Each structure stands twice: as C-alpha cells, then as structure tokens.
Amino acid sequence: MKRTFATLEDVARAVNMSRAQVSRALRGDPGVREQTRELIKAMAHQLNYQPNLAARSLAESRSATVGLIIGELSNPFHVTQAQAVDEELVQQGYEPAVSLRPINDSSATAEAERLLRLRASAVILLATPHSSEAIVEVARHLPTVYIGSTPAWHRQLATVATDDTGGVRQAMEHLLRLGHRRIAHIGGGPEASAADRTACYLAMMHDAGLEPRVISGAHDAISGWKGVGTLFSSGPRPTAILASNDIIAFGALDRLKSMGLSVPEDVSIVGFDDIPDAASELFSLSTIRQDIGMQAALAVKMAKSLISGHPPTPDRQTIPLRLVLRRSVAPPRAD
C-alpha cells in the first residue's frame, strides 16, 4: 500500500489558518503563540504531514542536504557517533548524505566536489581525514564541521574536539590513587587523538616518578591482544593497563583470559570511549566516556551557523570527558 503524506495546504485547511501561519508554526517561529503552535503540530502529526525539503531548499536558496562522512567503520564508537549526528541532522530538517569512504590527502578534493554535485550545504567530517591539509581542502569547497582532534583552521571550518588529555588524566589519577605503580599503555597510533592520549600518559608517569611502558598499536582488538603478549613476555608485569580505546581494551581482556589471568585481581584495565559493549556484564570495562549526544548536537549547530554565513564563535569547542568506573579496576595485589 502506497503511503501518502499531507501537504502544508492540507494542514492549513484543517486548522482554518493561512499557509504562511502554519509554516511559521512548524518552523518554530517565536512569533506564533504556543497554544497555536501545539494545535498545528498536533494536526500535522494526525494528517501525516512531512516537510518538502526540496521546496524549502529552493525557497531559501540553499540545499537541505548535509554530507556526513565516516572515517572508521571498523570502530563501533564512530558508527554510534554517526548515528547520533544523522538523527540530529534529520531533527533539524536536513537530509544527510552519508558516505562510508574515509578521506585522505589525495581524495579530499574529489569528495568535496562530489558533495557539491549533490548540492550539499555543508559537510560533517567524523574522524576523517587525519591531516590538517586535507581537512582544510574540504573546507575550501564548502562549510565544514570536523569532529576530531586534528588541529586545522579555515574560515569555513568549525571543530568539535574532545578533551583527550583531561580524560586520560582522570584515569591515571584514579589508578595512582589506588596504588598502581606499574601502569602500561597500549597506544592507538599516530592519529591526533591517540597521540594526545599517549603524551598525557607519558607526562603523568614522569610526574609521578614512574617508569612508563608504551606498546605501539592501532585502534583495533589485535593491538590489545598482541600488546598484552609483549607486556607479559618480558620485564616487570604491569598491574594496570591504560588502553587508547575500548576495542584495544577488549583485545587485552581476551588475551589476559587466555593466559589464565583475572581482571581486576591480577591486572586492572581502563579503556576510552565507553562504547555500548563496555557496560555489558561480560566486559564491565572502566573507561573514559565521550558524550556522543553533545558532540552531535554541537556539530549540527555549528553546521547551521556556517550555512547561514555566520561562523560559530569560538570555531573550535572542546567537550569534557568523564571516567566511568566498572569492575575492571581495583587496587593492585600486594607483592
């Protein structure tokens, strides 16, 4: 059965008001009385009214389409982020044009031009590309919001960053308070957010007068698996491991279990991101939580400002993080 939608004229006739007044009410115009607005919204819902985005775009001389480019589909955190941004864009009346192809220096121009052919008003980049030059190249073509830690500047660019250093500091301070001194770190590679997390770990170990131990890796489970193998094959065994993200932490937990070691009795583990599985009974992972809803709302708000020709101030905003404690962390065993 074909689904039908009411038009703006249908809603206007049903409430016996002008088309213009109904349009203002549905756009949230503060000049429309609250009681009138609620009446119109209720009737629009009853009649199954859907806004005509194409018509709105022509009337406002802009496109209702906003590009959304996802960098790492293998990382559940970025997929959850993308879902939140997609939902926020739809709520704000935009039609997301989602791309699953990460951008690099050589593809930035081509991807921007593809979005222009789709008449996109702006684009939101989610953890891609990793270089400042490629981010700026996209921003040269159309208004751009970048969610990530790579520093970049352009008059058509706004950034939603996370306080990676503040998050790691919370985790390290907690481990140190519990009495851990042999704290190891499995890193996530050279990408800006991972590098910031590693740098903060090193600084805090230095400040505490402790010997750091860093295992290089990437934001994947195999890095956690291999990292634990390296940490426990030579040298003093760590009593705690700070992983650069939750996926690394899951790989580390898996390897520790295969070695007959218990978490947190033998080793405490802290992740980063707080993806949904971290809270499961299986993992119960202590981790540093990113507020995905806040990131999505801020990114779309910034995109709207750029589209309107009024860049947000400031053009780079940093979202605070919070340590979430679960069963994967405890004081170290007495030697």
PyMOL commands that set and color helices and strands:
alter all, ss='L'
color gray80, all
select helices_A, chain A and resi 8-15+19-26+34-46+53-59+76-91+108-117+132-141+164-178+192-207+221-231+246-258+276-279+292-307
alter helices_A, ss='H'
color red, helices_A
select strands_A, chain A and resi 65-70+95-99+122-126+144-147+157-162+183-186+213-215+240-243+268-273+286-289+316-319+322-324
alter strands_A, ss='S'
color yellow, strands_A
deselect
rebuild
show_as cartoon
